[in-house]
Amino acid sequence: MTRSVQALAYARPSSLESSQVGPSLGLETSGGLTPRGAEAHPRFFAGFLSDPRTAARGLLVVADVAAARYYQRTLHASLDPVVTGNGDRLRFESFSGCCGVYARLDVLQEGLDGRETGHGTTNVDVNPPLREALSRITADDPLHLRVGPEEMAVTTLDGPVVEKKVPLPDRWLRGFAEAQVASAGFDLRAELTAAQAVAFLRSLPRSPSSGRAAQGARWVLASGGSLRPTTRAVPGAVCLPGPERLVALQRVLRDATALRVYGPVADGAAAASAWEVVLPGMRLTLTLSPDSSRGFSGEGGVLEALATDDAAADAELVSVLLAWEPRIEPASLAEQSGLGVERVRAALTRLGTAGRVGYDLADAAYFHRELPYDADRAERHNPRLVAARRLVGEGAVSLDGARATVASGDRRYQVRESGSAFTCTCQWWADYRGRRGPCKHALAVRMVRRGATVAGGVR
């Protein structure tokens, strides 16, 4: 697995301290982008939290996911959460080390005591002593939050005093993009009251059950104000893959007001799903991959957008219209850019591979953020995309009407297309039948039909 090292430099460790106004939580930032350009330590917010205890627990859930591996648990994983200021809210995001769980805490304007936030994205330091201090917050005494350095600290420090070097697998970068693409296809499937949410989440196993692989996908269905298990993907059912991965939500159950469940239309195959706990002035969402052993990075939802030159040019145009907005509507972008809605959606998918947009299920809209990653990296190291471009470059694709032949090694594969659907004679298609995006052969055929160039990237 390809890795690089992301260097994070903080002016000082984040901490929870006493002050004249009560407890003060200072979250230090590292190397982020803002409307003013790149900043070493951007400052996004200084004010009070409306519900300190709940905010502290929600932040701990995001940190828990960042430090967790739900598959191959013996391996180490830890990446400081990403924070984005969108003018009216703060979003804290993380991804599990196994690439199977995406977490986001949205602290909305009412949760920030009505104060406005800045704009931009950066990593925020959540260190072990801070986590211990946050876990001890039990009262709702006023809690002052500062995201970014104090101005005096910026002018007096000669340089960063806290440095972290974090291994950054390419799978994590692809996972952020794939989770966004999957979420954009979800609909609200169930909404539980606080009491119902507590009863359901506390009934889930805390660790993987034995024989899990033999059980196949697990499904739940809204019934009588709760969720009941079902053995089949009946209409309205939601896949609950690896239910033990929702245990982290138990930190915030005391303060939950509702639980919303999102997922795609059930078709019998294991699928991703999202579980959103509604909190006072906040929303906490965990998005689960289709299986504990299956990370988001291999889902293939972004491949169609990456394989077209139109989407690359469209993404460049759309990117200048984002403006750190908390709600990005494709229809509005289509009107501003002069592009069709579908082309705008493809452009947003492409921008997602660079970490430049995410998707908010509660708002049913995209949002702008800028992850501090190389914009082209997720595309360069996507195995199926790289393989498809190699096939195109080698002239391995022969078209014959709706059919095509792809020469790969000493074998010939037959690809048939009908509209947006396709079939292939390769083993990948036999295993997944398009549920994890196109195989490299179908992707190469589509690239040839569209006249896409072999060398491309998010620009």
C-alpha positions in Angstrom: 0.0 0.0 0.0 1.5 3.3 -1.1 2.2 5.7 1.8 3.6 9.1 2.3 4.2 11.1 5.5 2.2 14.2 6.3 4.0 16.6 8.6 1.8 18.5 11.0 3.3 21.4 12.9 1.4 23.1 15.8 2.4 26.2 17.7 1.7 24.4 20.9 -0.4 21.4 22.1 -4.2 21.7 22.2 -5.3 21.9 25.8 -8.2 22.5 28.2 -7.3 25.1 30.7 -8.9 27.2 33.4 -9.5 30.9 32.7 -11.3 33.9 34.2 -14.5 33.0 32.2 -14.3 29.3 33.1 -12.8 26.3 31.2 -11.2 27.3 28.0 -10.6 24.7 25.2 -7.8 25.7 22.8 -7.6 23.6 19.6 -4.3 24.3 17.8 -4.2 24.3 14.0 -1.6 23.3 11.4 -1.0 24.2 7.8 -4.4 25.0 6.2 -6.0 26.9 3.3 -8.2 29.9 3.8 -9.7 32.6 1.4 -6.4 34.5 2.0 -4.3 31.6 0.9 -2.2 29.1 2.8 -1.6 29.8 6.5 0.7 28.1 8.9 -1.8 28.3 11.8 -5.2 29.6 10.7 -7.7 30.9 13.2 -11.4 30.0 12.7 -13.3 30.6 15.9 -13.2 32.2 19.3 -16.3 32.1 21.5 -18.5 29.9 23.7 -20.0 26.5 23.0 -23.8 26.3 23.7 -23.5 22.7 25.0 -20.0 22.1 26.2 -20.4 18.5 27.4 -22.1 17.3 24.2 -19.5 19.1 22.0 -16.6 17.5 24.0 -18.1 14.0 23.6 -18.8 14.6 19.9 -15.2 15.7 19.4 -14.0 12.6 21.2 -16.1 10.3 18.9 -14.3 11.9 15.9 -11.0 11.4 17.6 -11.9 7.8 18.5 -12.6 7.0 14.8 -9.3 8.7 13.7 -7.4 6.4 16.1 -9.4 3.2 15.3 -9.0 0.2 13.0 -12.2 -1.9 12.8 -10.4 -4.4 10.6 -6.9 -5.8 11.3 -7.2 -4.1 14.7 -3.6 -4.9 15.8 -2.2 -2.3 13.3 -1.8 1.3 14.5 -3.7 4.2 13.1 -4.0 7.8 14.1 -4.6 11.0 12.0 -5.5 14.3 13.6 -9.1 15.3 12.7 -9.6 17.9 9.9 -11.6 21.0 10.8 -13.4 23.2 8.3 -14.9 26.7 9.0 -17.8 27.4 6.6 -18.8 30.8 8.0 -21.8 29.5 9.9 -20.5 26.2 11.4 -17.4 24.1 12.2 -17.0 20.7 10.8 -14.7 18.1 12.4 -13.9 15.1 10.2 -11.9 11.9 10.5 -11.4 8.6 8.8 -10.6 5.3 10.4 -7.2 3.6 9.8 -8.9 0.7 8.0 -10.6 3.1 5.7 -14.1 1.7 6.6 -15.6 4.5 8.8 -16.0 8.2 8.1 -16.9 10.4 11.0 -18.0 14.1 11.0 -19.2 16.4 13.8 -21.0 19.5 12.5 -21.2 22.2 15.2 -23.9 24.5 13.8 -24.3 28.2 14.4 -26.7 27.6 17.3 -24.1 25.4 18.9 -21.5 28.1 18.7 -23.5 30.6 20.7 -24.5 32.5 17.5 -21.0 33.5 16.6 -19.6 33.5 13.1 -16.8 31.2 12.2 -14.0 31.8 9.7 -13.4 30.0 6.4 -10.9 27.4 5.6 -9.6 23.9 6.4 -6.8 22.6 8.5 -5.8 19.7 10.8 -6.4 20.2 14.5 -4.4 18.7 17.3 -6.2 16.2 19.5 -3.6 14.7 21.8 -4.0 12.1 24.5 -3.9 14.6 27.5 -6.6 16.7 25.8 -8.7 13.6 25.2 -8.5 12.7 28.9 -9.4 16.2 29.8 -12.4 16.3 27.4 -13.7 13.0 28.9 -13.9 14.6 32.3 -16.3 17.4 31.3 -19.5 16.5 33.0 -21.2 19.9 33.6 -22.6 22.5 31.2 -20.6 25.3 32.7 -19.6 27.9 30.1 -16.8 26.5 27.9 -14.8 28.9 25.7 -13.6 27.4 22.5 -10.7 28.7 20.4 -9.9 27.1 17.1 -6.5 28.4 16.0 -3.8 30.3 17.9 -4.1 33.4 20.0 -2.7 36.4 18.2 0.0 37.0 20.8 1.2 33.4 20.4 1.6 33.9 16.7 3.8 37.0 17.1 6.0 35.8 19.9 6.8 32.2 18.9 9.9 31.7 16.7 8.4 28.5 15.1 6.4 25.5 15.8 7.1 23.6 19.0 4.9 20.5 18.4 5.5 18.4 15.3 3.8 15.1 14.2 4.7 12.9 11.3 1.7 10.9 10.2 1.8 8.0 7.7 -0.8 8.8 5.1 -1.9 5.8 3.0 -3.4 6.5 -0.4 -6.4 4.4 0.6 -7.4 7.1 3.1 -7.4 9.8 0.4 -9.5 7.7 -1.9 -11.8 6.8 1.0 -12.7 10.5 1.7 -13.8 10.8 -2.0 -15.7 7.5 -2.1 -17.6 8.2 1.1 -18.8 11.5 -0.3 -19.9 9.8 -3.6 -21.7 7.1 -1.7 -23.5 9.6 0.6 -24.7 11.6 -2.3 -26.8 8.6 -3.4 -28.4 8.1 0.1 -31.9 8.9 1.1 -33.4 9.2 4.6 -34.7 5.7 5.5 -35.7 6.0 9.2 -35.8 8.5 12.0 -35.9 7.4 15.7 -36.7 9.5 18.8 -34.0 9.8 21.5 -35.4 6.9 23.6 -35.7 4.7 20.5 -32.2 5.6 19.4 -30.7 4.7 22.8 -32.5 1.4 22.9 -31.4 0.4 19.4 -27.8 1.5 19.7 -27.4 -0.2 23.1 -28.7 -3.4 21.6 -25.8 -3.6 19.1 -22.8 -5.9 19.7 -19.7 -4.2 21.0 -17.3 -6.5 19.1 -17.4 -8.6 15.9 -19.5 -11.7 16.3 -18.1 -15.1 15.5 -19.0 -16.5 12.2 -19.7 -13.0 10.8 -18.5 -13.8 7.3 -21.0 -16.7 7.1 -23.9 -14.5 8.1 -23.7 -12.2 5.1 -25.1 -8.7 5.0 -27.2 -7.6 8.0 -30.2 -5.4 7.4 -32.6 -3.4 9.6 -36.1 -2.0 8.7 -38.1 0.8 10.3 -41.0 -0.7 12.1 -43.2 0.6 14.9 -41.0 3.6 15.7 -37.8 1.5 15.9 -35.5 -0.6 13.8 -35.9 -4.3 13.6 -33.5 -6.8 12.0 -34.5 -8.5 8.8 -32.8 -11.3 6.9 -33.6 -9.9 3.5 -33.1 -6.5 1.7 -36.8 -5.8 1.6 -38.0 -2.4 0.3 -37.0 0.3 2.7 -34.4 -1.8 4.5 -31.0 -0.4 5.4 -27.7 -2.3 5.4 -26.0 -2.4 8.8 -22.5 -3.7 8.0 -20.3 -4.3 11.0 -22.8 -3.0 13.6 -20.0 -2.9 16.2 -18.6 0.1 14.4 -21.4 2.2 15.7 -20.3 1.7 19.3 -18.5 5.0 19.3 -21.9 6.8 19.1 -22.7 5.6 22.7 -20.6 8.5 24.0 -23.3 10.9 22.9 -26.5 9.0 23.6 -27.2 10.9 26.8 -27.7 14.1 24.8 -29.2 12.7 21.6 -32.5 14.1 20.4 -32.9 11.8 17.4 -31.2 9.2 15.2 -31.5 9.4 11.4 -30.5 6.5 9.2 -29.6 7.0 5.5 -28.9 4.5 2.8 -29.4 3.7 -0.9 -32.3 1.7 -2.4 -31.9 -1.9 -1.2 -31.0 -4.3 -4.0 -29.9 -7.3 -2.0 -26.2 -6.6 -2.0 -24.2 -5.2 1.0 -24.2 -1.4 0.9 -22.8 1.5 2.8 -25.0 3.5 5.2 -24.9 6.6 7.3 -26.0 7.0 11.0 -26.6 10.6 12.1 -27.2 11.4 15.8 -29.0 14.8 16.2 -27.6 16.7 19.2 -28.4 20.2 20.6 -26.8 22.6 18.0 -24.8 19.7 16.5 -25.0 16.6 14.3 -22.7 13.6 14.5 -22.5 11.2 11.6 -20.8 7.9 11.1 -20.8 6.5 7.5 -20.0 2.8 7.3 -18.5 1.0 4.4 -20.4 -2.1 3.0 -18.4 -4.5 5.2 -15.9 -4.2 8.1 -13.2 -5.8 6.0 -14.0 -3.6 2.9 -12.8 0.0 2.9 -14.3 2.8 1.0 -11.2 3.2 -1.1 -12.1 0.3 -3.5 -15.7 1.2 -4.1 -15.1 2.8 -7.5 -17.8 5.4 -7.3 -15.4 8.2 -8.6 -14.0 6.3 -11.6 -16.5 7.5 -14.1 -15.8 11.1 -13.3 -12.0 10.7 -13.3 -12.1 9.0 -16.7 -13.4 12.0 -18.7 -11.6 15.1 -19.9 -14.8 17.1 -19.7 -15.0 16.5 -16.0 -11.4 17.7 -15.5 -12.1 21.0 -17.3 -15.5 21.4 -15.6 -13.9 20.8 -12.2 -11.5 23.6 -12.8 -14.4 25.9 -13.7 -16.6 24.8 -10.8 -13.8 25.1 -8.3 -13.6 28.9 -8.6 -17.3 29.1 -7.6 -17.1 27.1 -4.4 -16.2 30.1 -2.1 -16.2 28.0 1.2 -20.0 27.7 1.1 -21.6 25.5 3.7 -24.3 24.4 1.2 -23.4 23.8 -2.5 -26.4 23.0 -4.7 -25.6 21.5 -8.1 -28.5 23.3 -9.7 -27.2 26.7 -8.5 -23.7 25.8 -9.7 -25.1 24.8 -13.1 -26.8 28.1 -13.5 -23.6 30.0 -12.5 -21.2 27.9 -14.6 -23.5 27.4 -17.7 -23.0 23.6 -17.4 -25.7 21.0 -17.1 -26.5 19.6 -13.6 -25.0 16.2 -14.5 -21.8 17.7 -15.6 -21.7 19.7 -12.4 -22.2 16.5 -10.4 -19.3 14.8 -12.3 -17.1 17.9 -11.6 -18.0 17.8 -7.9 -17.1 14.1 -7.8 -13.8 14.9 -9.4 -13.2 17.7 -6.9 -14.0 15.2 -4.1 -11.0 13.1 -5.1 -8.9 16.1 -4.2 -10.6 16.6 -0.9 -12.2 19.8 -2.0 -15.9 19.0 -1.4 -17.8 16.8 1.0 -21.5 15.9 1.3 -23.9 16.7 4.1 -26.8 14.3 4.3 -29.0 16.5 6.5 -28.7 19.4 4.1 -28.7 17.1 1.0 -26.0 19.3 -0.3 -22.3 19.4 -0.9 -19.9 21.7 1.1 -16.6 23.2 0.4 -13.4 22.2 2.2 -9.7 21.9 1.2 -8.0 18.8 2.6 -4.2 19.5 2.9 -3.3 16.8 0.4 -1.7 16.7 -3.0 -4.7 17.2 -5.3 -3.6 14.7 -8.0 -2.4 12.0 -5.7 -5.7 10.0 -5.2 -6.1 9.9 -8.9 -2.5 8.9 -9.7 -2.6 6.0 -7.4 -6.1 4.6 -8.1 -5.2 1.1 -9.3 -8.2 0.6 -11.7 -7.8 4.0 -13.2 -4.1 3.6 -13.7 -4.6 0.1 -15.3 -7.4 1.5 -17.6 -5.2 4.3 -18.8 -2.4 1.8 -19.5 -4.7 -0.3 -21.6 -5.8 2.8 -23.6 -2.2 3.8 -24.1 -1.3 0.3 -25.3 -4.1 0.4 -27.9 -5.7 -2.6 -26.2 -9.3 -1.6 -26.9 -11.1 -2.5 -30.1 -14.6 -1.2 -30.6 -17.4 -2.9 -32.5 -20.7 -1.2 -32.1 -22.1 -1.7 -28.5 -19.4 -4.3 -28.0 -15.7 -4.0 -27.4 -12.7 -6.3 -27.0 -9.9 -5.5 -24.5 -6.6 -7.3 -24.8 -5.0 -7.6 -21.3 -1.9 -9.9 -21.1 -2.6 -13.1 -23.1 -6.4 -12.8 -22.6 -9.2 -11.1 -24.4 -12.2 -9.7 -22.5 -15.6 -8.8 -24.0 -17.3 -5.6 -22.8 -20.9 -4.8 -23.7 -22.5 -1.4 -23.0 -26.1 -0.4 -22.9 -26.6 3.2 -21.8 -24.9 3.5 -18.4 -24.9 -0.2 -17.8 -22.1 -2.6 -18.9 -21.0 -6.2 -18.6 -17.5 -7.7 -18.9 -16.2 -11.3 -19.0 -13.5 -10.6 -16.4 -13.5 -12.0 -12.9 -14.0 -8.5 -11.3 -17.4 -8.1 -13.0 -18.3 -11.7 -12.1 -17.6 -11.0 -8.5 -19.3 -7.6 -8.1 -21.5 -7.0 -11.3 -20.9 -3.3 -11.3 -21.7 -2.7 -7.6 -18.1 -1.4 -7.0 -17.8 0.7 -10.1 -16.5 -0.4 -13.6 -13.7 -2.9 -14.0 -10.5 -1.7 -15.6 -11.7 -3.1 -19.0 -15.0 -1.3 -19.0 -13.4 1.8 -17.8 -10.8 1.7 -20.7 -13.7 1.2 -23.2 -15.5 4.2 -21.9 -12.4 6.3 -22.0 -11.9 5.3 -25.7 -15.5 6.0 -26.6 -15.3 9.5 -25.0 -11.9 10.2 -26.5 -10.3 10.9 -23.1 -6.6 11.4 -23.1 -4.4 8.9 -21.3 -2.7 11.4 -19.0 -5.2 13.4 -17.0 -5.6 14.8 -13.5 -7.6 17.1 -11.3 -6.4 20.5 -12.3 
